[in-house]
């Protein structure tokens, strides 16, 4: 740590120090203040622009393909904005979307310029995760967290109280999501540069994060945690031991808090395998109604939102209705009475349901920015998935640098995982989180390409 402090003091240019400070403040700020995180990200973007024009940085040519892809994606968002009926709603999140790319490029710039910067990133993200974990444990034990936020609770079908922790996020269920989104970054940075002093840190973090995610009762976060765990087991030398210990841990957790079983497993099953009473036809009497079993797209509510987003996409095929326009475009369709009624006729009983977003990353991309934006994201997902499996199938040839690249690809997959419920993909909290992963991914992709490892 002393050497790292000395390197920071003596080896980093002054303007780069400011850039680094604002970047490393983002992960912890995302747990405590989204305003601060957005502010730090925006300032870092301005600093990078200044550095670029002042010094004419040449090594951005190393990722010119990725920069072209970012530019195309941003252009699609701008076209969607100018064609949108909801310019006031879409303007800020669309026009200033480029700042997230600048954050990623800032991380790439720093990692490329200084070989010890990865350690600083590692400590900053590790510190953020550990503080969030300790705060969650504190809240579970004492009923309130370090900010005084009380533990959340609800009631199950049998009137049993179900408690879950939210930590620094208060009423928002983001604690589990925060941990699973940043966990792959820590794993990647542990293996980058072969940090032998932290040989067992990954296993400790798996245990702590697994417990916290379970106690949050966030089902999507728990699913993504299992994806990370399985990915880790697949490249581990102790596969069966890790698998056995993981299963045993979850059995113990469900035994300690059986009420969460209703929230995580039973409630999910009730949502997915729900009944639908078919009595929509006005020409049929109530006696003619019947019940049909349906396997739902997560739940009736999620399926209705998916149905709504596809209707919006159908009417705004090329460039969507505009970023964050879902609620307004849905209401517009509802007001088109004749058309809306005809659109509503379907065998699954789906209806137009208006919300802030469709709770599905890819459906939101379709409805917000159309088929062109969807193709860009789908191509990126394909590339990331292909790289992930290429590394996985290398078997014993996977060295620490490849493991680092493997986990940062996993970090991108966690943020863009298809076929699960998700938050608003254009929300600044999620965009800032993805920017951190993407910046490290840019650096490692270039590093692996130069070393001809993938």
C-alpha positions in Angstrom: 0.0 0.0 0.0 2.9 2.4 0.8 4.4 1.8 -2.7 1.0 2.4 -4.3 0.6 5.7 -2.4 4.1 6.6 -3.5 3.3 5.8 -7.2 0.1 7.9 -7.0 2.0 10.8 -5.5 5.0 10.7 -7.8 4.2 8.9 -11.0 0.8 10.3 -12.0 0.4 13.6 -13.8 -1.7 16.2 -12.0 -4.6 16.2 -14.4 -4.6 12.4 -14.4 -4.8 12.4 -10.6 -8.0 14.5 -10.7 -9.4 12.1 -13.3 -8.5 9.1 -11.3 -10.0 10.5 -8.1 -13.4 11.2 -9.7 -13.4 7.7 -11.4 -12.7 5.8 -8.2 -15.4 7.7 -6.3 -18.1 6.4 -8.6 -18.5 2.8 -7.3 -19.1 3.9 -3.6 -21.2 6.8 -4.7 -23.5 4.5 -6.6 -24.3 2.9 -3.2 -24.9 6.2 -1.3 -25.8 9.0 -3.7 -26.7 8.7 -7.4 -26.4 12.4 -7.7 -22.8 12.4 -6.6 -22.0 9.4 -8.8 -23.5 11.1 -11.8 -21.6 14.3 -11.0 -18.3 12.5 -10.6 -18.9 10.7 -13.8 -19.7 13.9 -15.7 -16.7 15.7 -14.3 -14.4 12.8 -15.3 -15.8 13.0 -18.9 -15.0 16.7 -19.1 -11.5 16.1 -17.8 -11.0 13.4 -20.5 -12.1 15.7 -23.2 -9.6 18.3 -22.0 -6.8 15.7 -21.9 -7.7 14.5 -25.4 -7.6 17.9 -27.0 -4.6 19.0 -25.0 -2.4 15.9 -25.6 -4.0 14.3 -28.6 -3.9 10.8 -27.1 -2.8 8.3 -29.8 -3.5 5.0 -28.0 -7.3 5.5 -28.4 -6.5 4.2 -31.9 -6.1 0.8 -30.2 -9.9 0.6 -29.7 -11.0 2.4 -32.8 -13.5 -0.3 -33.7 -15.1 -0.1 -30.3 -15.2 3.7 -30.5 -16.9 3.5 -33.9 -19.5 1.1 -32.4 -20.1 3.5 -29.5 -20.5 6.4 -32.0 -23.0 4.4 -34.1 -25.0 3.5 -31.0 -25.0 7.1 -29.8 -26.1 8.3 -33.2 -29.1 5.9 -33.1 -30.1 7.3 -29.8 -29.9 10.9 -31.2 -31.9 10.0 -34.3 -34.5 8.3 -32.0 -34.6 11.6 -30.0 -35.2 13.8 -33.0 -38.0 11.5 -34.3 -39.6 11.1 -30.8 -42.9 12.7 -29.9 -41.6 13.2 -26.4 -38.6 15.5 -26.9 -38.8 17.0 -23.4 -38.8 13.6 -21.7 -36.1 12.1 -23.9 -33.7 15.0 -24.4 -31.5 14.8 -21.3 -31.0 11.0 -21.1 -30.5 10.9 -24.9 -28.3 13.9 -25.7 -26.0 13.4 -22.7 -25.8 9.6 -23.0 -22.2 10.0 -24.5 -20.9 10.8 -20.9 -21.1 7.1 -20.1 -18.8 6.2 -22.9 -16.4 9.0 -21.7 -16.3 7.3 -18.3 -15.4 4.0 -19.9 -12.8 5.6 -22.1 -11.3 7.4 -19.0 -10.9 4.0 -17.3 -9.3 2.6 -20.4 -7.0 5.7 -20.7 -5.8 5.4 -17.0 -5.2 1.6 -17.2 -3.2 1.9 -20.4 -1.1 4.8 -19.2 -0.2 3.5 -15.7 0.4 -0.2 -15.0 -0.3 0.2 -11.3 -3.7 1.8 -11.7 -5.5 -1.6 -11.8 -4.5 -2.0 -8.1 -6.1 1.4 -7.2 -9.2 0.4 -9.0 -9.2 -2.9 -7.2 -8.9 -1.4 -3.8 -11.6 1.2 -4.5 -14.1 -1.3 -5.7 -13.2 -3.8 -3.0 -13.6 -1.1 -0.3 -17.0 -0.1 -1.7 -18.2 -3.7 -1.7 -17.0 -4.4 1.8 -18.6 -1.3 3.2 -21.9 -2.2 1.5 -21.7 -5.8 2.9 -20.9 -4.6 6.4 -23.7 -2.1 6.3 -26.1 -4.9 5.2 -25.0 -7.2 8.0 -25.4 -4.3 10.5 -28.9 -3.6 9.2 -29.9 -7.3 9.5 -28.6 -7.6 13.1 -29.8 -4.3 14.5 -32.8 -3.5 12.3 -31.4 -0.3 10.8 -28.3 0.6 8.9 -25.5 3.1 9.3 -27.7 5.9 7.9 -30.6 4.9 10.1 -32.6 3.2 7.3 -34.8 0.5 8.8 -35.1 -3.1 7.6 -37.9 -3.6 5.1 -40.7 -6.1 5.7 -43.8 -7.5 4.2 -46.3 -10.3 4.9 -46.6 -13.7 3.3 -49.8 -15.5 2.4 -49.9 -17.2 5.8 -49.5 -13.8 7.6 -45.8 -14.6 8.4 -43.5 -11.5 8.5 -40.8 -11.5 5.8 -37.9 -9.2 6.4 -35.2 -8.2 3.9 -32.3 -5.8 3.9 -31.8 -2.8 1.6 -28.7 -1.2 3.2 -27.7 2.2 1.8 -30.5 2.0 -0.8 -33.3 2.6 1.8 -36.7 1.8 0.0 -35.1 0.8 -3.2 -34.3 -2.9 -3.7 -30.8 -2.4 -5.2 -28.5 -3.8 -2.6 -28.2 -7.3 -4.2 -28.1 -5.9 -7.7 -25.2 -3.5 -6.7 -23.1 -6.4 -5.3 -23.6 -8.8 -8.2 -22.9 -6.1 -10.8 -19.6 -5.1 -9.1 -18.5 -8.5 -7.9 -17.2 -9.7 -11.4 -15.0 -6.5 -11.5 -13.3 -7.4 -8.3 -12.8 -11.0 -9.4 -11.3 -9.7 -12.7 -9.0 -7.3 -10.9 -7.9 -10.0 -8.4 -6.5 -12.1 -11.3 -5.1 -9.2 -13.3 -1.5 -9.0 -12.3 -1.7 -12.2 -10.3 -2.4 -10.8 -6.8 -1.1 -13.7 -4.7 -1.8 -12.0 -1.4 -5.5 -12.3 -2.2 -5.6 -15.9 -3.1 -8.6 -16.7 -0.9 -10.3 -13.4 -1.1 -12.6 -14.5 -3.9 -14.0 -17.4 -1.8 -14.6 -15.1 1.2 -16.4 -12.6 -1.1 -18.5 -15.4 -2.6 -19.7 -16.4 0.9 -20.4 -12.9 2.1 -22.1 -11.7 -1.1 -24.1 -14.9 -1.3 -25.5 -14.3 2.2 -26.3 -10.7 1.7 -28.0 -11.3 -1.7 -30.1 -14.0 -0.1 -31.1 -11.7 2.7 -32.2 -9.0 0.2 -34.7 -11.4 -1.3 -34.0 -9.9 -4.7 -34.7 -12.8 -7.0 -33.0 -11.4 -10.1 -29.9 -10.6 -8.0 -29.9 -14.1 -6.6 -30.2 -15.6 -10.1 -27.2 -13.5 -11.3 -25.2 -14.4 -8.3 -25.8 -18.1 -9.2 -24.6 -17.3 -12.7 -21.4 -15.8 -11.3 -21.0 -18.8 -8.9 -21.5 -21.4 -11.6 -19.1 -19.5 -13.9 -16.5 -19.5 -11.1 -16.9 -23.2 -10.4 -16.5 -24.0 -14.1 -12.9 -22.7 -14.2 -12.0 -23.8 -10.7 -9.7 -26.7 -9.9 -12.0 -27.7 -7.0 -15.4 -27.9 -8.8 -17.1 -30.6 -6.8 -16.0 -29.2 -3.4 -17.2 -25.7 -4.3 -20.5 -27.0 -5.7 -21.1 -29.1 -2.6 -20.3 -26.2 -0.2 -22.5 -23.8 -2.2 -25.5 -26.1 -2.1 -25.0 -26.7 1.6 -24.7 -23.0 2.3 -28.1 -22.3 0.6 -29.7 -25.2 2.5 -28.5 -23.6 5.7 -29.7 -20.1 4.7 -33.2 -21.4 3.9 -33.3 -23.3 7.2 -32.3 -20.1 9.1 -34.9 -18.0 7.4 -37.6 -20.2 5.9 -39.9 -17.3 5.4 -37.8 -16.1 2.5 -38.5 -19.3 0.7 -42.1 -18.1 0.1 -40.7 -14.8 -1.4 -37.9 -16.4 -3.5 -39.3 -19.7 -4.6 -43.1 -20.1 -3.9 -44.0 -16.6 -5.0 -42.0 -17.0 -8.2 -43.7 -20.3 -9.0 -47.2 -18.6 -8.4 -46.3 -15.8 -10.8 -44.9 -18.0 -13.6 -47.5 -20.8 -13.4 -50.5 -18.5 -13.0 -54.2 -19.1 -13.9 -56.0 -16.9 -16.4 -59.8 -16.6 -16.3 -61.0 -16.3 -19.9 -64.1 -14.1 -19.7 -63.2 -11.2 -21.9 -65.7 -11.8 -24.7 -68.7 -9.6 -24.2 -70.9 -12.0 -26.2 -70.3 -14.8 -23.7 -72.1 -15.1 -20.3 -70.2 -15.4 -17.0 -71.1 -19.1 -16.9 -69.1 -19.6 -20.0 -65.9 -18.4 -18.4 -63.2 -21.0 -17.9 -59.7 -21.2 -16.3 -56.7 -21.9 -18.4 -53.2 -22.7 -17.1 -50.5 -20.5 -18.6 -46.7 -20.4 -18.2 -46.1 -16.7 -17.9 -43.2 -14.5 -19.0 -42.1 -14.0 -15.3 -45.6 -13.0 -14.3 -48.9 -11.6 -15.7 -47.6 -8.1 -14.9 -44.3 -8.6 -16.7 -46.0 -10.3 -19.6 -48.4 -7.4 -20.0 -45.4 -5.0 -20.0 -43.7 -7.1 -22.6 -46.8 -7.2 -24.7 -47.0 -3.4 -24.4 -43.4 -2.8 -25.4 -43.8 -5.0 -28.5 -46.8 -3.0 -29.5 -44.8 0.2 -29.1 -42.0 -1.3 -31.1 -44.3 -2.4 -33.9 -45.5 1.2 -34.3 -41.9 2.7 -34.0 -40.0 -0.1 -35.7 -36.8 1.6 -36.9 -35.8 4.0 -34.1 -38.3 3.4 -31.3 -40.4 5.9 -29.5 -37.5 7.6 -27.7 -35.4 7.0 -24.6 -37.6 6.8 -21.5 -40.8 7.3 -23.5 -42.4 4.0 -22.6 -45.1 5.4 -20.2 -46.1 8.2 -22.5 -46.2 6.1 -25.7 -48.3 3.5 -23.8 -50.8 6.1 -22.8 -51.0 7.4 -26.3 -51.9 3.9 -27.6 -54.5 3.6 -24.9 -56.1 6.8 -26.0 -56.4 5.4 -29.5 -59.5 3.6 -28.4 -60.4 1.6 -31.6 -56.8 0.7 -32.4 -56.0 -0.1 -28.8 -59.0 -2.5 -28.5 -57.9 -4.3 -31.7 -54.3 -4.5 -30.4 -55.5 -6.0 -27.2 -57.2 -9.0 -28.7 -54.9 -12.0 -28.0 -55.3 -15.5 -26.7 -53.2 -14.9 -23.6 -55.4 -12.1 -22.2 -52.6 -9.5 -22.3 -53.4 -5.9 -21.9 -51.7 -2.5 -22.4 -50.1 -1.7 -19.1 -48.2 1.5 -18.6 -45.1 1.8 -16.4 -41.9 3.8 -16.5 -40.2 1.0 -18.4 -41.0 -2.6 -19.5 -38.7 -4.3 -16.9 -36.8 -6.1 -19.7 -33.5 -4.8 -21.1 -34.0 -6.0 -24.7 -37.7 -5.2 -24.9 -37.0 -1.7 -23.7 -34.3 -1.2 -26.3 -36.8 -2.3 -29.0 -39.5 0.1 -27.8 -37.2 3.0 -27.0 -34.6 3.0 -29.8 -35.9 0.5 -32.3 -34.4 -2.3 -34.3 -31.1 -0.6 -35.1 -30.2 -0.1 -31.5 -31.3 -3.6 -30.8 -29.0 -5.0 -33.4 -26.0 -3.2 -31.9 -26.7 -4.5 -28.4 -27.4 -8.0 -29.7 -24.2 -8.0 -31.7 -22.3 -6.9 -28.5 -24.0 -9.6 -26.4 -23.1 -12.2 -29.1 -19.4 -11.1 -29.1 -19.2 -11.1 -25.2 -20.9 -14.5 -25.0 -18.6 -16.0 -27.7 -15.5 -14.7 -25.9 -16.7 -16.0 -22.6 -17.2 -19.5 -23.9 -13.9 -19.4 -25.9 -12.0 -18.8 -22.6 -14.1 -21.4 -20.8 -13.2 -24.1 -23.3 -9.5 -23.5 -23.1 -9.5 -25.7 -20.0 -6.0 -25.9 -18.4 -4.6 -23.2 -20.7 -6.4 -20.4 -18.8 -3.8 -18.2 -17.1 -4.6 -15.4 -14.6 -4.8 -12.7 -17.3 -7.3 -14.9 -19.2 -9.2 -15.4 -16.0 -9.3 -11.7 -15.5 -10.7 -11.2 -19.0 -13.2 -14.1 -18.4 -14.6 -12.4 -15.3 -14.9 -8.9 -16.9 -16.8 -10.5 -19.8 -19.0 -12.1 -17.2 -19.5 -8.7 -15.6 -20.8 -7.4 -18.9 -23.1 -10.4 -19.3 -24.5 -9.9 -15.8 -25.5 -6.4 -16.8 -27.0 -7.4 -20.1 -28.3 -10.9 -19.2 -31.3 -11.7 -21.5 -34.5 -13.3 -20.4 -34.6 -12.0 -16.8 -36.4 -9.0 -15.4 -34.3 -5.9 -15.3 -34.2 -2.3 -14.3 -34.4 0.7 -16.7 -31.4 0.2 -19.1 -31.2 4.0 -19.7 -31.4 4.8 -16.0 -28.2 6.6 -14.9 -27.5 4.2 -12.0 -27.4 1.2 -14.3 -25.5 3.1 -17.1 -22.8 4.2 -14.6 -22.5 0.6 -13.4 -22.1 -0.7 -16.9 -19.6 2.1 -17.7 -17.2 0.8 -15.0 -17.3 -2.7 -16.4 -17.0 -1.6 -20.0 -13.9 0.5 -19.3 -12.0 -2.4 -17.8 -13.3 -4.6 -20.6 -11.9 -2.3 -23.2 -8.5 -2.4 -21.5 -8.4 -6.2 -21.2 -9.8 -6.9 -24.6 -7.0 -4.8 -26.1 -4.4 -6.5 -23.8 -5.6 -10.0 -24.8 -5.5 -9.1 -28.5 -2.0 -7.7 -28.3 -0.9 -10.9 -26.5 -2.8 -13.1 -29.1 -4.6 -15.0 -26.3 -8.1 -14.7 -27.6 
